[in-house]
Amino acid sequence: MGKSRIVRTVAVSFAIVSALSLLGCKGKKTTSSKPVLKVGMECAYAPFNWTQTSDKTPDGTPAVPIFKEKYYAYGYDVAVAKMLADHLGMDLEIHKSEWSSIGISMDVGDYDCIIAGMGRTAERELAYSFTSPYYYRDNCIVVKAGGPYESVKGLSDMAGKGVRVTTQLGTGWIPLLDQISGAVKTGNYETTSECFMAVSNDVSDVAIVDLPTAQSAMMTNKGLKIIQLDKKDGFVGDGPMVNVCIATRKTDTALRDKLQKAMDELGWNDKAKMDALMEKAITQQPAAN
């Protein structure tokens, strides 16, 4: 083979290798061309959402990677978010946020909506746009089993007794603390887990939370007791916290309407469907296994 032919052969080979390398790079590209639904949540509010190390739940359901973390998220909120993203032909991206800053982080653009067990209150409606409820929950109180308040049935049973009360920061449960006459506020906490710990450690007597979260906590806090107050002697004005809705930025009504349309098309206004998914979520959380 002549020298010039060798040079031409090497040049052609190099060109082919370069082209294959470029194609190979494109073939290894893992980012999707689909639009992304960026969702903010605590990833610490079981059974609505939680953090886990495995990429699957005990029944084999895929968990969703948490953005820029090595952990995964699952729970009722994640299941709903995945259902909506799939219906809309979007990829799902879960962003972990502290509850106290969850709205601020959305406003600055870290994510586009909040699916995090958020109750739709009049105060929040001033700041965000909301879908219709994707879950309906009951509120309750949690007390220490065997303690002085394990037999209460209503607010009147606690009136004037100096009951020490707590709840989660930044929630619609805070105004309810004042409805326990003579109650002593022991301070509120960033997470519901800390509220339950306060009751377990006798720092507080009563924690006001929602029923699914309390039921979830009972799996690892056997010394606590859930009490659903008599409706005739219970909290007044706690209705907004019953309605759990998706929040978007106030001006982002386009995304809100898009999510609402998907919920309507999926028939996600059926309480029986919601309750069935919540029951499943409770059995899949790490504390339940």
C-alpha positions as CSV (number, residue, x, y, z in Angstrom):
1,M,0.0,0.0,0.0
2,G,1.4,3.4,-1.0
3,K,2.0,6.1,1.6
4,S,-0.7,8.4,0.1
5,R,-3.3,5.5,0.3
6,I,-2.3,4.8,3.9
7,V,-2.9,8.5,4.8
8,R,-6.3,8.5,3.0
9,T,-7.3,5.2,4.8
10,V,-6.3,6.6,8.2
11,A,-8.2,9.9,7.5
12,V,-11.4,8.0,6.5
13,S,-11.1,5.7,9.5
14,F,-10.7,8.7,11.8
15,A,-13.8,10.4,10.3
16,I,-15.8,7.2,10.7
17,V,-14.7,6.9,14.4
18,S,-15.5,10.5,15.0
19,A,-18.9,10.2,13.5
20,L,-19.7,7.0,15.5
21,S,-18.5,8.8,18.6
22,L,-20.9,11.6,18.0
23,L,-23.7,9.2,17.4
24,G,-22.7,7.3,20.5
25,C,-22.9,10.4,22.6
26,K,-26.3,11.1,21.3
27,G,-27.4,7.5,21.9
28,K,-26.3,7.7,25.6
29,K,-28.2,10.9,26.2
30,T,-30.7,10.1,29.0
31,T,-32.5,13.3,29.3
32,S,-36.0,13.2,27.9
33,S,-37.5,15.6,25.4
34,K,-40.8,15.5,27.2
35,P,-41.8,18.5,29.2
36,V,-41.2,18.2,33.0
37,L,-43.7,18.6,35.8
38,K,-41.6,20.0,38.7
39,V,-43.3,19.4,42.0
40,G,-42.3,20.6,45.5
41,M,-43.0,18.6,48.6
42,E,-41.5,17.9,52.0
43,C,-40.6,14.3,51.4
44,A,-41.1,14.0,55.2
45,Y,-44.9,14.0,55.7
46,A,-46.0,10.3,55.6
47,P,-48.3,9.0,54.3
48,F,-48.6,12.0,51.9
49,N,-44.9,12.0,51.0
50,W,-41.7,10.5,52.4
51,T,-38.0,9.9,51.7
52,Q,-36.7,6.3,51.2
53,T,-33.4,4.7,50.1
54,S,-34.9,2.2,47.7
55,D,-36.1,2.9,44.2
56,K,-39.2,0.7,44.8
57,T,-41.8,0.4,47.5
58,P,-42.4,-3.0,49.1
59,D,-45.0,-4.0,46.5
60,G,-42.7,-3.1,43.6
61,T,-44.1,0.3,42.8
62,P,-41.4,2.5,41.4
63,A,-40.4,5.4,43.7
64,V,-39.3,8.7,42.2
65,P,-35.8,10.1,42.5
66,I,-35.5,13.3,44.5
67,F,-34.0,16.1,42.5
68,K,-30.2,16.4,43.1
69,E,-30.3,13.8,45.9
70,K,-29.4,10.1,46.1
71,Y,-32.8,9.2,47.7
72,Y,-36.3,8.6,46.4
73,A,-39.7,9.8,47.3
74,Y,-43.1,8.1,47.5
75,G,-46.4,8.5,49.2
76,Y,-49.9,9.5,48.2
77,D,-48.7,12.9,46.8
78,V,-46.0,11.2,44.7
79,A,-48.5,8.7,43.3
80,V,-51.0,11.4,42.3
81,A,-48.2,13.6,40.8
82,K,-47.0,10.6,38.8
83,M,-50.5,9.8,37.6
84,L,-51.0,13.4,36.4
85,A,-47.6,13.6,34.8
86,D,-48.1,10.4,32.9
87,H,-51.6,11.5,31.7
88,L,-50.1,14.8,30.5
89,G,-47.2,13.1,28.8
90,M,-44.7,14.8,31.1
91,D,-41.7,13.6,33.1
92,L,-42.0,14.0,36.9
93,E,-39.3,15.8,38.9
94,I,-39.7,15.8,42.7
95,H,-38.0,18.7,44.6
96,K,-37.6,18.4,48.4
97,S,-38.4,21.5,50.5
98,E,-38.8,22.5,54.1
99,W,-42.5,23.2,54.7
100,S,-41.8,26.7,56.1
101,S,-40.3,27.7,52.7
102,I,-42.3,25.5,50.3
103,G,-44.3,28.5,48.9
104,I,-41.3,30.8,48.6
105,S,-39.3,28.2,46.7
106,M,-42.1,27.8,44.2
107,D,-42.4,31.6,43.8
108,V,-38.7,31.9,42.9
109,G,-39.0,29.1,40.3
110,D,-37.4,26.1,42.0
111,Y,-40.5,24.1,40.9
112,D,-43.9,24.9,39.4
113,C,-46.5,23.4,41.7
114,I,-46.9,22.1,45.2
115,I,-48.4,18.6,45.7
116,A,-47.8,18.2,49.4
117,G,-50.9,17.6,51.5
118,M,-51.6,21.4,51.4
119,G,-55.0,22.5,52.7
120,R,-56.8,25.1,50.7
121,T,-57.4,28.1,53.1
122,A,-58.6,31.6,52.4
123,E,-55.2,33.0,53.4
124,R,-53.4,30.7,51.0
125,E,-55.8,31.6,48.2
126,L,-54.5,35.1,48.4
127,A,-51.0,33.8,47.4
128,Y,-51.6,30.8,45.2
129,S,-53.9,29.3,42.6
130,F,-55.5,26.0,43.6
131,T,-57.1,23.0,41.9
132,S,-60.1,21.3,43.3
133,P,-59.2,18.7,46.1
134,Y,-57.2,15.7,45.2
135,Y,-57.8,14.3,48.7
136,Y,-60.3,14.9,51.5
137,R,-59.1,14.3,55.0
138,D,-60.4,14.5,58.5
139,N,-58.6,16.4,61.3
140,C,-57.9,14.9,64.7
141,I,-55.9,15.3,67.9
142,V,-53.1,13.0,69.2
143,V,-52.6,12.4,72.9
144,K,-50.5,10.1,75.0
145,A,-52.0,6.7,75.6
146,G,-52.7,6.2,79.3
147,G,-52.4,10.0,79.8
148,P,-54.9,12.4,81.4
149,Y,-56.5,13.2,78.0
150,E,-56.9,9.7,76.4
151,S,-60.6,9.7,77.1
152,V,-61.6,13.2,75.9
153,K,-64.4,13.3,73.3
154,G,-64.7,17.0,72.6
155,L,-63.2,20.4,73.2
156,S,-65.3,20.9,76.3
157,D,-63.5,18.0,78.0
158,M,-60.2,20.0,77.7
159,A,-61.5,23.5,78.5
160,G,-59.9,25.3,81.4
161,K,-57.4,22.5,82.2
162,G,-54.2,24.2,80.9
163,V,-53.8,21.6,78.2
164,R,-50.4,22.0,76.5
165,V,-51.0,22.1,72.7
166,T,-48.9,22.0,69.6
167,T,-49.1,21.6,65.8
168,Q,-47.0,22.0,62.7
169,L,-45.6,25.4,61.7
170,G,-47.2,27.2,58.7
171,T,-50.4,25.2,58.7
172,G,-54.1,25.8,58.9
173,W,-54.2,24.0,62.2
174,I,-52.5,26.8,64.1
175,P,-55.8,28.9,64.5
176,L,-57.4,25.8,66.0
177,L,-55.1,25.8,69.0
178,D,-57.0,28.8,70.3
179,Q,-60.3,26.8,70.3
180,I,-59.1,24.7,73.3
181,S,-60.1,27.1,76.1
182,G,-57.3,27.8,78.5
183,A,-54.7,25.9,76.4
184,V,-51.0,26.6,76.8
185,K,-49.1,26.8,73.6
186,T,-45.8,24.9,73.9
187,G,-44.5,26.0,70.5
188,N,-45.0,24.5,67.0
189,Y,-42.7,22.4,64.9
190,E,-41.3,22.2,61.4
191,T,-42.6,18.6,61.0
192,T,-45.5,16.6,62.3
193,S,-43.0,14.0,63.5
194,E,-41.6,16.5,65.9
195,C,-45.2,17.2,67.1
196,F,-45.7,13.6,67.9
197,M,-42.3,13.4,69.7
198,A,-43.4,16.4,71.8
199,V,-46.5,14.5,73.0
200,S,-44.5,11.3,73.5
201,N,-41.9,13.2,75.6
202,D,-44.5,15.0,77.7
203,V,-43.6,18.4,76.3
204,S,-47.1,18.7,75.0
205,D,-50.4,17.0,75.8
206,V,-52.2,17.4,72.5
207,A,-51.1,17.7,68.8
208,I,-53.6,18.8,66.2
209,V,-53.0,17.1,62.9
210,D,-54.8,15.2,60.1
211,L,-56.1,11.7,60.5
212,P,-53.9,9.9,57.8
213,T,-50.7,11.5,59.2
214,A,-51.7,10.4,62.7
215,Q,-52.5,6.9,61.5
216,S,-49.1,6.7,59.9
217,A,-47.4,7.9,63.1
218,M,-49.1,5.1,65.1
219,M,-47.0,2.6,63.3
220,T,-43.9,3.7,65.1
221,N,-45.4,5.5,68.1
222,K,-47.4,2.9,70.0
223,G,-47.6,5.1,73.0
224,L,-49.8,7.6,71.3
225,K,-53.6,7.6,70.8
226,I,-55.7,9.2,68.0
227,I,-58.9,11.0,69.0
228,Q,-61.5,12.2,66.5
229,L,-63.5,14.8,68.3
230,D,-67.3,14.8,68.4
231,K,-68.5,16.9,65.5
232,K,-70.9,18.8,67.9
233,D,-68.0,19.5,70.2
234,G,-65.1,19.8,67.8
235,F,-63.2,22.5,66.0
236,V,-65.0,25.2,64.2
237,G,-63.7,26.4,60.8
238,D,-61.4,23.5,60.2
239,G,-63.1,22.8,56.9
240,P,-60.4,24.3,54.7
241,M,-57.8,22.0,56.0
242,V,-60.0,19.1,54.9
243,N,-59.6,20.1,51.3
244,V,-56.1,19.0,50.1
245,C,-55.4,20.7,46.8
246,I,-52.6,21.3,44.3
247,A,-51.1,24.8,44.4
248,T,-49.5,26.8,41.6
249,R,-48.1,30.3,41.5
250,K,-50.9,32.8,41.7
251,T,-50.4,33.9,38.1
252,D,-49.8,30.5,36.7
253,T,-53.4,29.7,36.0
254,A,-52.4,27.9,32.8
255,L,-50.7,25.1,34.7
256,R,-53.4,25.0,37.3
257,D,-56.0,24.6,34.6
258,K,-53.9,21.9,32.9
259,L,-53.6,19.9,36.1
260,Q,-57.3,20.4,36.8
261,K,-58.2,19.1,33.3
262,A,-56.1,16.0,33.9
263,M,-57.8,15.4,37.2
264,D,-61.2,15.7,35.6
265,E,-60.3,13.4,32.7
266,L,-59.0,10.8,35.2
267,G,-62.1,11.1,37.3
268,W,-60.0,12.2,40.3
269,N,-62.9,13.6,42.2
270,D,-64.1,10.2,43.5
271,K,-63.5,10.0,47.3
272,A,-63.5,6.2,47.1
273,K,-60.6,6.2,44.7
274,M,-58.8,8.7,46.9
275,D,-59.3,6.6,50.0
276,A,-58.1,3.5,48.3
277,L,-54.9,5.1,47.2
278,M,-54.3,6.5,50.6
279,E,-54.8,3.1,52.2
280,K,-52.3,1.7,49.8
281,A,-49.8,4.5,50.5
282,I,-50.0,3.8,54.3
283,T,-49.0,0.2,53.7
284,Q,-46.1,1.1,51.5
285,Q,-44.3,3.6,53.8
286,P,-41.0,2.4,55.4
287,A,-42.5,2.4,58.9
288,A,-45.2,0.0,57.9
289,N,-42.8,-2.7,56.8
